[in-house]
Amino acid sequence: MAKKRPQTKAGKQQLKDGEIPVVGAREPCPCGSGRRYKACHGRAAAQAVTELVHRPFEGLAGECDWVALRELVPAATVELTLKGGLPEGVPSVTLATVLPMAWPALRRDDGSVLLALQNDTSSGDLSRDLADTLQRAREVEPGTPVTARRVPADGPRLQGLLDPEAAFEPVVHTGFEFWVPDAENATPEVSASLERANAAAIPTVLLSGVDAAYWCETPEKNHLRWVMPHPEEQLLDALARLHAAGTSSLGENTRLVGSFRAHGLVVPVWDLPTSMGAEACEKPAVAFAERLATALASDAPLTAEERRARGGLTNRQVTLS
């Protein structure tokens, strides 16, 4: 017969949820229940850390560009604006796609902070992971990289640290020279990392006429990858209407080939001929945005042809995150 679990003494005061500290998983829970922490309040804490947040950048200015820089763009930076201004000794905070040696963040010798977006994270909430790294980067000594760690479940998120009214304006670079102000005097490790990163970078350009649309060049063909903020089902319906009508392309020899799904948003992708550069995409993209707006406004049921087009688009959708 299994032993009965010892009962909590009646006179022992039990703590409220907000007062319960974190202890070891096998230690008695501080709430006074008599159970181990991992089987009591530690269970909720563990779930909070691992639970996936599907739209971690929701509510931030430039959500679509956050997704693009996380998943699609090799080399880019954005100047971030903090709520309440910059702390003393930190002249700037810059978001970067990646940093040398896959550092989560770096505080430069002048006190400025570089925060990397494309690193692996320890929890299911990318916003909370990045906020924790950002806070630690502001506090380390200048000239120090920030290492990864497991993030507390009750830590702040980017939405609580960044100014929601500030513009989010990505600058796309041809390489990663922004890592160091003086590349000639960089350490051998940083120089080697810089060389490898530059060799692997795909030429990418942010279009100016529409939001969050990124042209990129590959050896066989070029592509346009456009992160869109619309609800997935509504967007797929609209794309299907245009595809069935033969108006989903960006011009001659271009084709809407499918989409990515990333961080709760949909990213339609077009194949382009190698002769079509970023500048040549500008006018067709603006014209497509107008056609898409009309299709999004329609609430008519899909026709049989449109349903077939939607099925084809759905079958060619790849989830990145």
Secondary structure, DSSP 8 states (H G I E B T S, - for coil): ---------TTS----GGG-----TTSB-TTSSSSBGGGTHHHHHHHHHHS--S-TTTTSTTHHHHHHHHHT-SSEEEE--BTT---TT---EEEES--GGG-SEEE-TTS-EEEESSS--SSS-HHHHHHHHHHHHHHS-TTEEE------TT---HHHHB-TTS----EE-SSSGGG-S-GGGS-HHHHHHHHHHHHH---EEE-SSSSSEEEEE-SS-EEEEE-B-S-HHHHHHHHHHHHHTT--SSSTT-EEEEEEEETTEEEEEEEE-TT--HHHHHHHHHHHHHHHHHHHH--S---HHHHHHHHHHHHTEEE--
